[in-house]
Amino acid sequence: MKRSDRTGLGVSNETYSEGPEDYQIAGEIQEKADNPALFTASSSGILKTHAALAPGLELHGCFRERMMKCHNVSYVDDNDGNVSADYNSERPMDELIEKMRLSSKIWNETVRYSGQSLAYHKCAWQALGWQVVRGELKPIMAIDETILLEDHKGVHATQPTE
């Protein structure tokens, strides 16, 4: 079986395959010995690219002396992207939603350019926020927003809130 490399830039003319002495496999299967190393290399690049381009999450300590920054929490092929509104934002939920849209778009395109794709039916997003009511923080129970992601053929997939 001869295989070409496929990326978001196209399919390579060169191919690779097993040699005559190699165990013959029927394609890129999960247990193939080099898949973990190849996936680690590609996902590391995707995560670094996303962190360089996308807005992330900033959590400040209660005295604002310390801060934690994060973009993604990932394990194998699962990824949770994180964003936050600025501390002094006048419209934090609007800002949060816009940042999530941008972050999701960058993640989707970066994964796609690597030759991989998201499983849209497994994608979802959620927002967590509070508003001050009579001096108390009350959770915002629901927001009516969607995120649109585009596949490699330009078809949009709608990602509703959970």
C-alpha positions in Angstrom: 0.0 0.0 0.0 1.5 3.3 -1.0 0.5 6.4 0.8 0.8 10.1 0.1 1.0 12.9 2.7 -2.2 15.0 2.7 -2.2 18.5 4.3 -4.3 21.6 4.0 -2.0 22.7 1.2 -2.7 19.6 -1.0 -1.6 16.0 -1.5 2.1 15.1 -2.0 3.3 13.6 -5.3 5.8 11.5 -3.3 4.6 8.3 -1.5 5.8 6.1 1.2 5.1 2.4 2.0 6.4 -0.6 3.8 9.4 -2.4 2.4 9.4 -6.1 1.3 10.6 -7.3 4.7 8.2 -5.1 6.7 4.9 -6.4 8.1 2.2 -5.3 5.6 -0.5 -3.3 7.1 -3.8 -2.1 5.6 -3.4 1.7 6.0 -2.9 4.1 8.9 -4.3 2.1 11.8 -4.3 3.2 15.4 -1.9 0.5 16.6 0.8 1.4 14.0 4.0 2.0 15.8 4.9 5.4 14.4 1.4 6.9 14.8 1.9 8.1 18.4 5.1 9.9 17.5 3.6 11.4 14.3 0.5 12.6 16.2 2.6 14.0 19.0 4.7 16.0 16.6 1.7 17.3 14.7 -0.4 18.1 17.8 2.5 19.9 19.4 2.8 22.2 16.4 -1.0 22.7 16.2 -1.1 23.6 19.9 1.9 26.0 19.7 0.4 27.7 16.6 -3.0 28.1 18.3 -1.4 29.6 21.4 0.5 32.1 19.3 -2.6 33.3 17.3 -5.7 32.8 19.5 -7.0 34.6 22.5 -6.7 32.5 25.7 -7.9 32.4 29.2 -6.5 34.6 32.0 -7.3 33.9 35.6 -6.3 36.5 38.1 -5.7 35.9 41.8 -8.1 37.8 44.2 -5.5 40.5 44.8 -4.5 40.6 41.1 -0.9 39.9 42.0 -0.8 36.6 40.2 -2.2 35.4 36.9 -2.6 32.1 35.1 -2.7 31.9 31.3 -4.0 29.0 29.3 -5.1 28.3 25.8 -5.9 24.6 25.6 -6.3 21.6 27.9 -5.6 18.5 25.7 -5.3 14.8 26.1 -4.5 12.6 23.1 -7.0 13.8 20.4 -9.3 15.6 22.8 -8.9 19.4 23.2 -10.7 21.9 25.3 -10.0 25.5 24.2 -10.3 28.2 26.8 -10.9 32.0 26.6 -11.9 34.7 29.0 -13.2 38.2 28.9 -10.9 41.0 30.1 -11.1 41.7 33.8 -12.6 45.2 33.4 -14.8 44.4 30.4 -17.9 46.5 30.0 -19.6 43.6 28.1 -17.9 40.4 29.3 -20.3 37.9 27.7 -20.2 39.6 24.3 -16.4 39.7 24.5 -16.2 36.1 25.7 -18.4 34.9 22.8 -16.4 36.8 20.2 -13.1 35.4 21.6 -14.5 31.9 21.5 -15.6 32.3 17.9 -12.1 33.5 17.0 -10.3 30.8 19.0 -12.6 28.1 17.5 -12.0 29.3 14.0 -8.2 29.4 14.5 -8.2 25.9 16.0 -10.4 24.5 13.2 -8.2 26.0 10.5 -4.9 25.0 12.1 -6.1 21.4 12.5 -7.3 21.5 8.9 -4.0 22.9 7.5 -2.2 20.0 9.2 -4.2 17.5 7.0 -6.5 16.5 9.9 -10.1 17.4 10.6 -12.4 18.0 13.5 -15.3 15.6 14.2 -17.9 18.4 14.2 -20.6 16.1 15.7 -18.3 15.8 18.8 -17.7 19.6 19.1 -19.6 21.8 21.6 -19.0 24.9 23.5 -20.2 26.4 26.8 -19.8 29.7 28.6 -19.8 30.3 32.3 -20.6 33.8 33.7 -22.1 35.6 36.5 -23.9 38.9 37.0 -24.2 41.0 40.1 -27.8 41.1 41.4 -28.2 43.2 44.6 -24.6 42.7 45.6 -24.6 38.9 44.9 -23.1 37.0 42.1 -25.8 35.1 40.2 -25.0 32.6 37.4 -26.1 33.5 33.9 -28.2 30.5 33.1 -28.4 30.5 29.3 -27.1 32.4 26.3 -28.4 32.1 22.7 -25.3 32.0 20.6 -23.8 29.7 18.0 -20.4 29.1 16.5 -20.0 28.3 12.8 -17.1 26.2 11.7 -16.2 25.6 8.1 -14.9 22.3 6.7 -12.3 21.9 3.9 -15.0 22.2 1.2 -16.5 25.4 2.7 -19.5 23.8 4.2 -20.6 25.3 7.6 -21.3 23.2 10.6 -23.3 24.9 13.4 -22.0 24.4 17.0 -24.8 25.3 19.4 -24.2 26.1 23.1 -24.7 23.3 25.6 
